[in-house]
Amino acid sequence: MHFDLFDNMPDVNNACGRDGGGCGPIVDNVAGFTNGQLFSVLDENTTDPGIYQNRILNDLLPGSGVMAADVNALFNSY
């Protein structure tokens, strides 16, 4: 997922649920974040992907040109 937040290459693989929930295509319409930006929202209180997602939406999204719906679709793909 980390690479999908900054690369501009579409995914051709599927993501599969660890709990046996099935597999599906990765919806990757997100690009442009940097490693520095992504690591800046990680700290000891980032204990699950939902917290990470919310921090990206709240802290990095404004002014980035990335749409919230695209970030949500990417996270939901995993």
C-alpha positions, 0 to 999 in steps of 0.5 A, spaced: 500 500 500 505 504 501 508 504 494 501 505 491 500 512 495 506 515 491 507 511 485 503 513 478 503 505 476 497 502 476 496 495 479 495 489 475 495 484 481 489 483 486 489 484 494 486 478 498 483 478 505 487 475 510 481 472 513 479 469 507 474 474 505 476 473 498 481 477 493 479 483 488 483 488 484 487 494 487 484 500 485 490 505 485 488 512 483 493 515 488 500 518 486 504 524 488 505 523 496 512 522 498 516 517 503 517 523 507 510 525 507 507 518 508 512 517 514 511 524 517 504 521 519 506 515 522 508 515 530 507 510 536 499 512 536 498 509 529 496 502 531 492 500 525 491 502 517 484 506 519 488 511 523 494 511 518 488 512 512 485 518 517 492 521 518 493 521 510 486 524 509 486 530 514 494 532 514 496 530 507 490 531 502 489 538 503 492 542 497 495 535 494 490 534 488 489 527 491 481 526 492 479 523 498 475 518 494 481 515 491 485 514 498 479 511 500 478 506 494 485 504 495 485 503 502 478 499 501 482 495 496 487 492 501 
